[in-house]
Amino acid sequence: MLESRSNTKIIFFGTADFAVPALEALVKTGYDIMAVITAPDKPVGRKQILTPPPIKVTAQKLNLEVWQPKNLKIENLNLIENWKLKIGNCDLGVVAAYGKLIPPEIFNLPGHGTLNIHPSLLPKYRGPSPIQSAILNGEKETGVTIMQVDEEMDHGDMVASN
């Protein structure tokens, strides 16, 4: 059982605009966001202006710590030990539109595991563009699924779907 919201420590993984409302809601309802993990800034547009991901902009406005690892590959013990030191006492991981596989050495660190907020009613429309796929297939209605993160993309045990 999780402690009260103000005592529940969350590590948040997200990159795209879709992740912003989830992060804002967690902060607004009083959860302790230990850090926000997102993709590195990247060049955008014709002039290739280095641009931060939307979730980084939001996290900075909320005065949250932001981490931007190039990847999450666990290639040496130093990296995983560093993550354990930083988020080893985290209660829950939350993923929304992060876009990369998270290795079990990381998604299993939080005491209650890691949840993924996926923008479709799974098992339909797995993958990186479920909203676009639903529209292209003429769906009149779709929803959101929350699932436990496992080693496959959009695959773990479903917690809620609506």
N, C-alpha and C positions, 0 to 999 in steps of 0.2 A: 504494500500500500504506500502510495506517495504521501509525503508530508504536506503540510499546508502549502498553498501556492508560493507564498513569500520565502519558504524554505526549500522549495523544489528547484534544484539546479539543472538547467537545460543547456545543452550545446546544440546550436541551430546550424543546419547545412542548407544553403540556398543560393541561388544566383539570379534567376529571372524575376520579372515583375510579378508572376504568380505567387512567389514566396513572400512578397511584402506584406499583404494583409495578415498572413499567419504569424509572422514575426511581430507585427504591431499588436495583434490580439493577445499574444503571449505576454508581451510587456505590459499592455494595458490591464490585463487581469492579474498582474502581480507576480508572475514567474521570474526567477532569477536567471537571466540569460548570461551564462559564463563567457561565451564567445560565439561569434558568428563566423562560420567557415564558408568561403565563397571562392569563385574562380578569380584568377588574377585579372587586373585591368587589361584591356586589350584595345588595339587601334581600331577605330570605327570611322566609316565614311571615306569620302574621296581624299580628304586631307590626312586620313589615318591618325586622328587625334586620340591619344590614350584616354580611354573612358572607363570609369569604374562600373561594375555590375550594379543594377538597381538595388539589390539587397545591401550592398556595401554603403551606398548613399543613405539608405534608410537607417542602417545600423549606426552609422556615424552621427546622424541626426538624433538618435536615441542614446548617444554616448556609450555604445557597446563596443567591446573589443572585437576587432576584425582580423581574421587570419586568412591569407590567400595563398595556400600552398599550390605549387605548379601541378602536383598530382598527389594522390594519397597512397601510392604504392609503398608497401612495407618491404623495403629492400635491405634494411639493416636494423639491428637491435637498437641503435641510438635513436632512430626516429620514433619507434614505438615507445621507448622509455621516455622520450620527451613528451609524447602525447599523454602517457600515463601520469606524468607529473602535472601536466596542465589540466587534464580533465578526468583524472582518475577518481575523483570524488563526485562526479556528475551523476545525477539521478536518471536523466532521460535524454536521449538524442531525438531531435525532430528534423526531418528532411522534407523540403518542399522545393521542387524544381532545381535541384542541385546539378543534375545532369551527368554525374559520374558515379561509377560503382564505388562503394565505400567498403574497404576490406573488413573482414570480421574482427581483426585485431583492433579496429577502431569502433565499429558499430556495436561491439559487445562490451566496450569499456563502461558505458553508463549502467548503473545498478539495475535499472528496469528496461534495459535494451534501448532500441532506437525505432521510432515510428516514422513512416513515410506518408505524406499527404499527396495522393495521386489524383489528378484532375480527370478521372473517368470512373465509371462503374465497372470495376474489374470483375471478372477476368477479361472483359472486352476492352480493346484499345490500350494494350500495354505499350510501353516505349515512350520516346521523347516528344511525340506530337499527338496526344490523344484527343485534344479538343479539335484540332484541324481534321483528324481522321473521322471523328463523329460528324462534323459538318459536311465533309466530302461524301460521307455515306448517307446523308439525308436524315440523320437522327433528329427527332423532334425534342428529345430530352436526354440529358446526361447528368452526371453528378460527380461526387467526390468519394474516394475510398481511402480509409486510413488503414495501413497494414504494418505489421512487424517487419522490419528490414531483415532480409537474409542475404545469402551470397548471390542470388540472381536478381536481375532487374525487374521491378514491379511484380514480385512473386510471393512474398511472405504471407503468413497467416493474417487474414482480414480481421480487423478490430471493429470497424464500423464502415457503413456505406450508405450514402443518401444522395 
